[in-house]
Amino acid sequence: MKQIKISEKDNVAVMLEGDLSGHKVALCDIKKGENVTKYGYPIGHATENINAGEHIHTHNLKTNLSGTLEYTYEPELNEITPEPKRTFMGYVREDGRVGIRNEIWIINTVGCVNKTSEIIAREAMAKYGMECDGIYNFPHPFGCSQLGDDQRTTQAVLKGLVNHPNAAGVLVLGLGCENNNIPVFREVLGKVNEKRVKFLSTQEYSDEISAALDLIGELVEYAKTFKRRECDLSSLVVGLKCGGSDGFSGLTANPLIGRFSDRLISFGGSTVLTEVPEMFGAETILMNRCQDKETFDKTVKLINDFKDYFTSHNQVVYENPSPGNKKGGITTLEDKSLGCVQKSGNANVSDVIPIGGSVEKKGLNLLTGPGNDIVAVTNLTASGCHLILFSTGRGTPVGAPVPTVKISTNTDLADNKPHWIDFDAGVVLDGIDLTDELTDYVIRVAEGLKTNNEKYGYREISIFKDGVIL
């Protein structure tokens, strides 16, 4: 049967067809306790003697991972050759930032107004939807009864959404009695463009729906002042994400995304890699590509802080992959992580960003946060990503508030779920390089081409929490 060996150092191959498609088989005899190597790195150790040709999975392979570690900075830096200037048609905001959509967003300070914002968005779309790129609300359960870091995280993420350049105008919708009430949240936001951001506390109006529609009407008029114009590709920020991964994720879609990341960086743009637990086992690859010792130290803290988060809740750091990942052929967290970091390409790491922080440096950025799909796409959006490249081998309809390009790792998924999948990377297995095609596709999305999450309304947020709810 057809199989592929990824690295010359590997003692396993990945099956390309049949019942074990995406799974690993031994290329040689592997003794109990010996490392199993894939992508040129150990992905765990054999728990029993394994014969050449034998299936390797959860029944005979176990992770090598444990708790926090000490790391040494051993730079392995790469130069990304700059490419000639390239442009796309985007919306230049008054503050000079560029958006790729001209939408109106309703951002709730608290979950108590979720249904209210849904009604407002629906009625506003019916009244004004043809005059902009759409009017959307994003329900979440927080903004009240939170303490300390959780409330600050909620505020930081909501601030990132309010400031997002894809939103030409924003209505901040509050209740009035919540911890994160509008006066408090305004302090978090700081100075805002009053033409672009409006505020409404629903307890203060007898007819909050009518009052909100009036404010959205003003925002739509403001949005109409923006027209697409030529923008440098260096202004584009793209999030990198995978979910529902399978054994082909690290062979097709993720390396393709990595090549795109390098390509965008060569144009002066920025990419953002998140899912910190899915860096465990592959973190030294990223650490040694940090552009300097300061960035290395921030990356070490990123990794070990997240391991401490696991252990503080009495959870082992390697409680991953998911059942779907395992069914698709991924066995250990190292196996998953080494495939996951393929999305980072070869560029040096330029910065590490906290949840709710914004991209400030060009190049490859690492973003704090879990691998959970909805939380991760929310964090990527809040950091300023204009769109997200989301690889999947099992398939998922999840989408962010921004265009979420679903890239299938295998063609069967693309054929079976055309209403989920935007771009098929399955043919990469045949040696076809789709970097140019994906770059062109991303530019088309940036210029207005609707992704499936936009067409079918798959737009959601989920905010990370770690503490007490009162």
Salt bridges, closest charged atoms under 4 A:
GLU83 OE2 - ARG263 NE 3.25
GLU94 OE2 - LYS195 NZ 3.11
ASP95 OD2 - ARG97 NE 2.87
GLU103 OE2 - ARG459 NH2 2.91
GLU118 OE1 - LYS115 NZ 3.09
GLU118 OE2 - ARG122 NH1 3.71
GLU131 OE1 - LYS224 NZ 3.00
ASP149 OD1 - ARG152 NH2 2.70
GLU194 OE2 - ARG186 NH2 2.83
GLU218 OE1 - LYS198 NZ 3.32
GLU221 OE2 - LYS224 NZ 3.15
GLU275 OE2 - LYS241 NZ 2.70
GLU275 OE1 - LYS343 NZ 3.49
GLU278 OE2 - LYS336 NZ 3.26
GLU283 OE2 - LYS307 NZ 3.59
ASP297 OD1 - LYS293 NZ 2.93
ASP305 OD2 - LYS301 NZ 2.56
ASP335 OD2 - LYS24 NZ 2.78
ASP335 OD1 - LYS38 NZ 2.93
ASP351 OD1 - LYS298 NZ 2.65
ASP373 OD1 - LYS241 NZ 2.64
ASP433 OD1 - ARG259 NE 3.39
ASP436 OD1 - ARG263 NH1 2.85
ASP440 OD1 - ARG86 NH2 2.66
GLU454 OE2 - ARG101 NE 2.81
GLU454 OE2 - ARG459 NH2 3.63
ASP466 OD1 - HIS313 NE2 2.55
